[in-house]
Structures are given as structure tokens and as C-alpha cells.
Amino acid sequence: MMAYFPFVVVAWILGIGLYGIVTSRHLVHLIMCLIVVQSSTYVLLLGVGYVTGAVAPYFYDVPAHTPAVDPVVQALALTDVVVEAAVTALLLSFAIQAHKRFGTLDPQELASLKG
Amino acid sequence: MTPGQRRWMFGLGAAGLVAFYLWGLSGLPGFGNYPGPYGFVILHFAVRQTNATGIVSAVNFDYRGFDTVGEEFILFAAAAGTAVVLRRLRGECERSAVDEAADRDVPPTSGAVRMVALLFTGPVMVVGWWLASHAQTNPSGGFQGGVILATAFVLVYLAGEFLVFRRFSPIALTDAVEAVGAGGFAAIGLAAVAMGLAFLTNYLPLGQTPGAVSSSGTIALISFFVGLEVGAAFVLIVGELLDQTLSIRHGGG
């Protein structure tokens, strides 16, 4: 079981994030839930690339052939963080405009409005 | 759809997701037994090939540099998108006599907040530049450094107010810095093409000592431009969002 524990954590983070999105009553809360969903991908990426007993892929103060974890998934996680920040900024600005136009941030009320 | 039905639908979908996820897990090699050859091949050759000791930066700005160009332009597009979505709507005005009057009624900033923000602005700026210029050495790089650089401007906002933030980061200048950052990355790649090499080939001298600031050729240079781009993009995004506090007040809806 321990061998799969990080992947269970991934599923848990993904699950509560999705549940939050489905039941959300506030657009800003919904965007935060989307961030939680995306956070599960960081854990997944770093979990997949982990090597037992290895160091981080930085060789400034360790010899160049020390066993290290996969640097590619770490680079992907970095990409992931940047894209998340960009998407969040864009979604928050949509939320501002939705509030200006419809006077509400409740997605269930927004769904019943015709723009 | 009522909230109850919605929850049922979610339960159904979640059950399917769990089933497929467990099925997928059963094929994974387990935590700590990374199987792929790709990461190990890069680890084996990266220090020798690029003279960088920060292998994540070597992957981001060299081996997978093409992907990072795309990623950087996602951020560029998002900053532009935020500016477009939050453009001035009919009936809104961004500047008003009330907000710019010398004797306007501003809620005072707490002395403690002002003090801490002012104390930190300089050091945060230095840390940002340090991170953006050491991608080849340690776990830093343009993306991390750029975000921290943008934080320095947010501290200026916290210490003063929005109009001071604008004075420190005029939109035209921030736009120009962002364009130079994004364009610089692409230009470094295209320079390689002009020399008859593949796009984003590392053509600069790699230096002698692995991990030194002057090592790793284009990796360090690209990281610097990415730092400019990311910093300017976040200052723009924060500025656009803060602008709304003025627009909404005067727009009346």
C-alpha cells in the first residue's frame, strides 16, 4: 500500500477539488477549487519521477553522478505552476466582469440567466 | 438541474473515475521506482553537455526549450487576455478628479504594514534578480525570479497606494519590458537558426566551471529574459486587477 500512497493522495486532492467545483456557490471559490484540482497534478508528476534514496537534480554541491530524481517531470511541474497562475488571473478577471454584468457571483444563479 | 441532482451526477462520474484510476495505478511501477530511461539519460549527460548544475533549468531552457517558448507565450497571452477582458467598459472611467485630488480621503495604511513593505521592497528585488540570474546553478530560474520581482512592486502598492504602484510601473514601460522578455527568448532561438543550427541550439560558450554564473551558454541568458517577461506579465496582471477597484467605483455597476 505504501508504494501507492502518493497516488492515493493525488486522487484525494483531485476528488475534493472536483467536489468543490460541482457544489460551488461562488465563482472565486470555484476558481480556488480549480487550483486545488490542478495541484493534484504536481503531486502526480513529482511522485512519478521520484527515485528512492536519490537527491534533487542539482549538482552544484554533490558529485555529478550522484543518483538523482527525474528532472523532466520537475520541469513539467514548473510549467504547470506558471500555466496555473496565468489561467487563474484570466479566470478571476472573467469573474469580475460577470459580477459587473449580472450582479452575482453564484454560478447556479448565473446559469439561469440569459446573457 | 437542482444541487441534489448535480451531486448525484458527480457521484456517478467520480465512481467511474475511481475505477479507471485504480486500474491505471495497477500498471504503475510504484512510488520510488521510476522506470523511464529519459530522465536518467538527461541526468547522465546534462552537466557534461551544458555545464549547468541546475538540471531542471537545463531541461526547461535547453533540452525542452521549444516547449518553454510556448509556455512563456501562454503567460504572455494570459496577460494580454486579462487586459482585454478588463478593458474600460461603457460608463467606467479609470482616472477621476476625486481619486487624484491632493486632499482626497484615503483610508490610512497601517504604519506597521508600510514599514515592513518598505523594508522588504529592496531585498525582494535583489532576491528576484539573483534567482533569475542563477538558473544554471541551483533551483532558481526566470520563472521563480520573475514572480518575486513582481512581488516587489506589489509591496510598493501595499506601502503606498494604487497610484504610487502605477508611478513605479507605468503601463507603457511594463508592456515594453514584457515584450523584450518574450521577444528576447524567441530571438535567441532564431539567432541559432540564422547560424544554420536548430532552433534554440545552445551556441554560446559554456564556460569552464560547471554551475558558475558565466557557464551554460544560452541557458543563463534565456532565464534572464524569462525573468523579465514573467515579472512584467505579473505586474501587468496585478495592475489590471487593481485598476478595477477604481473603475468599479466610478462605473456604478
Interface residues (C-beta under 8 A of the other chain):
Chain A: M2 A3 Y4 F5 P6 F7 A11 L14 G15 L18 Y19 V22 T23 G47 V48 G49 Y50 V51 T52 A56 P57 Y58 F59 Y60 A64 H65 A68 V69 D70 P71 V72 V73 Q74 A75 L78 T79 V81 V82 V83 A85 A86 V87 A89 L90 L92 S93 F94 I96 Q97 K100 G103 Q108
Chain B: P3 R6 R7 M9 F10 A14 L17 V18 Y21 L25 L28 G30 F31 G32 N33 Y34 G36 Y38 G39 F40 I42 L43 H44 A46 V47 R48 T53 G54 I55 V56 A58 V59 N60 R64 D67 T68 E71 I74 L75 A77 A78 A79 G81 T82 V85 L86 L89 T137 N138 P139 G141 F143 V147 P210 G211 V230 A233 F234 I237 E240 L241 Q244 I248 G251 G253
